[in-house]
Amino acid sequence: MPKYIIHIDMDAFFAAIEQRDQPELKGKPVIVGADPKEGRGRGVVSTCSYEARKFGIGSAMPISIAYKNCPQAVFLPVDMKKYIKASQEIFEILYTFTPKVQVVSIDEAFLDISNSFHIFKTPLNTCKLIKDKIKKDTGLNSSLGLAPTKMTAKIASEICKPNGLKEVPAKELLNFLWPLDIGRIWGLGKESKAIFNKSGIITIGDLARSDPAAISKRLGKNGYYFWQLARGFDDREVEAVDEVKSISNELTFEKDSFSDEEVESALMLLTEKVSLRLRNHNLKAKTITLKIRLSGFHTYSRSKTLNSSTNFTDIIYKIINSLYKIFNRKAKGVRLVGVKASGLLSLEENDSIFNTGKVMAKKKRVHETIDTINKRYGSQAICRAKSKI
């Protein structure tokens, strides 16, 4: 059977929500992230509007540089509670078109409509209906790529941004892929791209027409995998998940960070996001994982399983920070960090005798109070010192 896979990505998600909720911000450069403190802030940009991107601003850029590039921009704090609510509304819409939805992030997903598009006439018409429904119900724009493979669908959605829709029929797959820069291949980093470029391989078509044996000799099994993708072979399925298996958040630095203080601040911010999402879902986690990507795109993960599950920010951060402290990055810069909570249980499930008593009840009340205040006055009205980056 032919495959029809959609990749959907919301446009400038956090900033778009702020512009929707505050019409006076439409058409203005809006930057969501840390407080710039008139250029002295140490945080990063979470996301920004397309008006701000004209000034060279992008996600994970140091907030001080963003302020320098565009001091007239409107700087707003991250309001994760509001963004999660909008995300939930969007995913509810997606599930009305197909049960096969793979959540990638708060504003991104894959859909397999191979067995459901006929309800809506054609695959392309299904995409149009999805876009229209999201716009009508949430007031937000999305970009969709439709293709026979996941990688091509993702590339198509990236190319047609903002507020676009791009279909790549199976018969046009290679005609679409081959003229593109090799860096478009999903998972191919700067280091691998540089190796290919030195060999005269610039486009995806160049790689597809290369000798696979020579490619494998140069880059091992990854090289052969990239060669297959360049030839249009991508058998990855849309992995629909019936229940939440884990909750995670990641942050990519604009430039590789060599500052432990900056990395630890980012980890605190991510921990607060993950713990808030756990509480919003009435969940607690048994296993906490640190993800770290160094210069050269080498990625590592370190995990710790607890005696008793938790959704408390301070407990999760203590674990994450200890995992980072003992990680040897060998003087390399940090490109990306992530925090993941897994082994999830509902709040009603008691997995340890240590999850009871006055101390835990007090911690619970403290976190509930912080969540209530942040919900009313903004996501960082109250936060741990290290999270104000």
Secondary structure, 3 states (H helix, E strand, C coil): CCCCEEEEEECCHHHHHHHHHCHHHCCCCEEEECCCHHHCCCCEEEEECHHHHCCCCCCCCEHHHHHHHCCCCEEECCCHHHHHHHHHHHHHHHCCCCCCEEEEECCEEEEECCCCHHHHCCHHHHHHHHHHHHHHHHCCCEEEEEECCHHHHHHHHHHCCCCCEEECCHHHHHHHHCCCEHHHCCCCCHHHHHHHHHCCCCEHHHHHCCCHHHHHHHHHHHHHHHHHHHCCCCCCCCCCCCCCCEEEEEEEEEEEECCHHHHHHHHHHHHHHHHHHHHHCCEEEEEEEEEEEECCCCEEEEEEEEEEEECCHHHHHHHHHHHHHCCCCCCCCEEEEEEEEEEEEECCCCCCHHHCCHHHHHHHHHHHHHHHHHHHHCCCCCCCHHHCC
